Amino acid sequence: MTRPTRTTNRLHFADLDPLRFEDLCLNLVTRLDKWKEINHFGRKGSDNGVDIFAVKRDNDIDQIWFIQCKRYLSITKADLTEIVDKVSVNPSVPDKLLVIVSCDVNRTLFQYLKDYSMENGISDTELWTASTLEAKLYKDYNDLLFVYFGLGVENKTKDNVARVKHALRIEKRVAKELIDHKYIKETNNLNLFLYNPSARFISSKVFIRSVDDTSYPSCEETPSGQISPWFKTLFYDTYHNGIEFWLDAGVGSTVIIDKDGNWEPISDYNDKRKENPKYRTIRAKAIGRIPYYNIVDFKTDGDEYASEPHLFCKFDNEGMPYEEIYYKSYGDPNNEIADWEFDRKKRTTFPKE
């Protein structure tokens, strides 16, 4: 017996209030292009056949769009005639007429709309029907499905379930493949891992690579304010949600802190505040946290360019793979002094000098 497939009923655009349907159309049109100007007149009445007026800049030429939104259960030739006639009474016709309707339209009516528009001086006419709207919403605008129809909660739950399952799989692989279990068993100094947690890893160094990067192993200039799509750093530790990395091991970070424990990381070597007696200057480590769910995959033995482990990550947090970056002071493993974390609640920005 064939197992029935699960289907979803068609969206009922005609169930929306007419003004709410216009709002939906406005949301879709707004995202269609980078408009020079866009105005919604439908809610204000007396729109002369123009619910939405938009101006698109193309090759230094302004293109005028008139958009008409009709929440109809069905549409007739007379309805289309009225739409074009109302547009035609404006002082000038648009470069493009976009008609958005909440029902389906057969080919004959669609052709009539184009032909009648042409007779009235409108050379470019486009028609979005219920089928077109539904396709656009499901393909590109899931957020609008939720806003206007309450759909999407189930999909979000499915995404979260998939993310959790993936994170758990990566966590198990990290524990099995990136932690040096043989070394842990052989060492007689278990305190070593308390004061130097990175010693548990199979390698001190690791390459972080964006899943979207195609430049590796080339070293291309990174735009200002962005991090490289691939880079080498150091393992630091694991945490409940992922892996920690010592991001600035080569040069270190500097923190200035006042008598009350308020502190600020500074990156400018010549920052005059380092000489101000009201601050202490402390060497610090910047620790980046990459959650397991952002690690798409990894390999432990590197490649012909670098033998260290390579982690392929999603850089989806403002162009970075981290869910958090925090700071610790330098400890002293030889004297059993652990790194200590700066109080996150007391991070601040001191006045410039």
N, C-alpha and C positions, 0 to 999 in steps of 0.2 A: 504494500500500500504506500503510495506517495505521501510523504509528509507535507502538510500544507505550509506554505511560506507565510511569514508574518508581514502584513501590509499596514500602511498608515493611510487613513482616509484623506481625501483631498482637502486642501485648505478652503474654508468657507469665507471668502473675501466679502461676499454680499451680506454676511452677518455683522460686519463691522458697521458702526455708525458712519454715514457719509463723510463727516468731517474727520473721523478717525481714519477712514480709508485715504483721505487726502494727506493726512499726517504720514501714513505709511509710504505713500508715493513720494512725498517730500524727502523722507529718509533715504529712499532708494536713489532718487535723482541726485541728492546731495553727494552721495558716494560714487556717483557715476564718473565724475571728472573733477578737476580742480577749477572750479568756476571763478571767473572774475567777479561775477555778481549773481546772486540768486535771491528771489523774493517770492513769498507765498501770499497770494491775494485771495485765494478761494474762501478762507474763513471770514473775510471782511465783506463779502458780497460785492455785486456790481463789478464782476471781474472781466466783462467783455470777452468771455471765452478763454480767459487766461487764468488758470488756477495757480500756476507757477511760472514766473518769468525768470529766465536765466541768460547770462551772457558768458560765452566761452571765448577765450583768447586763443587764436590759432594763427601762427605766422604773422603776428602783429596786426591781425584783422579780427575785429569783434564779430562773433556769430550770435545772432539772437535766437533764442529758443522760446517757444510757447508750449507749455505743458498743460493738458486738460485731463482731469481725473474724473472718471465716471463709475460710481458704484452701482452697476446695473446687474440684474439677474440675467438679462438677455439684452441684445442690442439690435436695432433695425437699421435699414437704409436711411429712414427718416431721421433717426438719432444722429447718424454720422453726418448727414447733410446739415443738421442744425449746428453741430460742433464746428464744422468748417465755416458755415455762414457767420457764426458769432466771431470767429477769429478774423474773418475777412473785413469786418466793419471797423477794425482798428486802423489808425492812421497809416500804418505800414504793416506788411505781412512779414512773418518771421523767416529766418533762414531755415529753420527746422520746426516742424510741428510734431510733438510727441503726444499721442493719445494713450492713456492708461485706463483699461477697463477691468472690471472684476469678473467678467464672464469670458467664455470662449467665443471666437469669431471665425466664421468659415472663410475660405479663400475668396469667394465672390465678393463678400462685404469688404474684405481687406483690400482687394484690388479697386473696389469702388472708392474707398477712402483715398487711396493714392491718386486715382484719376481725377476725382472731384477736387482734391486739394490742388492738383496741377492746374486745373481749369481756373482756379482762383488765385493763381500766382505763387502757390507754395510748392516749391520744387522738391523738397525733401520732407517726407512724412514717415514716421515710424509708429508702430502699434504694439503695445504690450498688452497681452491678454492674461487671463487667469493662469494659464499654463506657463506663460513666460514668467509671471511674478513668482509662481511657486518654485520654478527651476532656479531663479536667482536667489531666492531666500534660502533654499536648501543647500545650494552650492557655496554661496559666499557670505550670507548674512544670517547665521544661526542666532545671533543676539536679537535680531528683529523678530524671528520666529517666536522667541520667548516673550518679548515685549508685547506683541500684538495678538499672539495666539496661545501663549502659555506653554509652548513646546520647547524642548531643549533640556529640561531637568533630567530626563532619563539619559540623554546622551552625555550630559555632564557627569552623571553618576557612573556610567560605563567608562568614561575617560579616567575618572578617579580610580576605579577598580583596576583598570589596565595599568595605570601609573604605579599603584601600590604593588601589584604583582611583579612588574618589571623591577621596581626598587628592591624587592625582597630577593629576586633572582640575582641581581648585581651584588647585593650585600653578601650573599652566600659565596659567590665567585670571588669577591675581594678577600673574604676570610680564608678561602681555600688557596687562591693562586697568588695573591700579593703579599701575604703575611708569611714570613720565614719561620715555619713551625720547627724545622730541624734546629735552627739556631736558638730558638726560644728554649727548646728542651736541653740543649747542650750547655747553655750558659749557667754558671753557678751564681750569678749576681742578678736576681730578679728585680732588684731595685733599679737596675739600669733602665728598664722600660718605664719606670715611674718618672725618672729625671730626663730620659732621652727616649720618648715614645717612638720616634721615627726609626729606632734601631730594630723594631719588629718587622719592618718591611723588607722585601727581597732586594730592594735597591733604594738608595737615598734619593736618586734623581728620577724624574718622571716628565714625560712630555704630555702637555694638555693640548688637544687639537679639536677645533670646531668641526662638527659634522658637515658644515656648509663650506668648509675651506677647500680650495683647489690649488692653493699656492705652494703648499709644502712640497719639497724642502727649500724652496726659494725664500729669500729674505726680502720681502717687499716693504716699502715704507707704509707705516700705519697712519691713517688720518689722525689729526689732533683730537684728543679726547676719547680715543678708542684704544682697546688693547689688541695685540696681535692675535690673529685667528689660530696661531699655534705658537707655543713657547715652552721652554724648559724651566722647571721649578723643582722644589724639594717636597717629598712627603713630610708630613708632620705627625698626624695621628688620625684615628677614626673617631667619629662621634655618633650619636644615636641615629642621625639621618644621612650620614655619608662619610666623606673623607676630607681631612684638613690638609692644607698645603702651606708651607712657609714661602710666601710670595716674594719676599725681598731679601733672600738669604745673601745675595751677592754684595749688596750695599747696606742693608739694614734700614730701619726707620728710626726717626727721632721723635720723642714725645716731650713736650714741656708740661710741667705739672705745678700747680700752686700749693700753698700750705693747707688748703682745704680738700685737696685731692682732685680738684677739677683739672682736666687735662685736654691736650689737643695734639694730634699727630701733625708734624710739619714736614714738608718735602723740600723746602728751599734751604740749601746749605748755608746761605748767607743771611738767613732770617735773624734779625737783630734781637729778637726776643730771647734767643738762647743766652745772650749775655746779660739779660735783666736779672738782678738778684732776687726778684720776687718769684722766679720760676726755677725749678730744678730741671735739668736736662737728662733724660734717661734713654738709653738705647732700647729699641723695641723691635718686636717681630710682628709683621703684618700676616695674619693667618686667614686664608680664604677657605670657605666651606663650600664644597660642591656636593649637593645631595645625590644619593644613589639614583634617583629618578632622572637626573640630568646626565648621567653617564650612560650613553647609548651602548657602548661596547668597549673592550680594551684587549690589548695583547701584551703579554708579559716579556717577550723577547725582542721587542723593537723591530728594527729593519736594518737595511744595509747602511743607513746614514747614522743611526743612533740605536744602541743596543738596549737602552733603558725602556721600561714599560711605556706604552702609549695609551692614553685614555681619550676616547672620542666622545665629546660632550656637546650638549645643546647650549649655545650661548644666547639664551633667551631672556636674560635679566639685564636689560639695558646694554646688550651686546657683550655680556659677561656670563660665565658659567656658574658664578657663585650665588648662593642664596644669602650670604653674609660674609663680611670681612671684619675681623676684630683684632685687638692688639694685646700682646703680652710682652713683659719685660724679659730680658735675658736672664736665665738661671745659670747654674754652674753644676753640671752633672758630676764633675770630679769631686766636688764637695757636697754632693747630694742636696743641691739647692734646685728646686724645680722652677720653671718659668711661672710667673704669676700674672694673672689677667688684670688689666686695668678695668676699673669699675665703669661699665658701659653707661650707667645712669649719669655719670659725672663727666662724660665727654662733652666738650664745649668748643667754642671759638673765642679766643682771647682777642683783645683789640690789637690791631696792627701798629707797628712802630716805624 
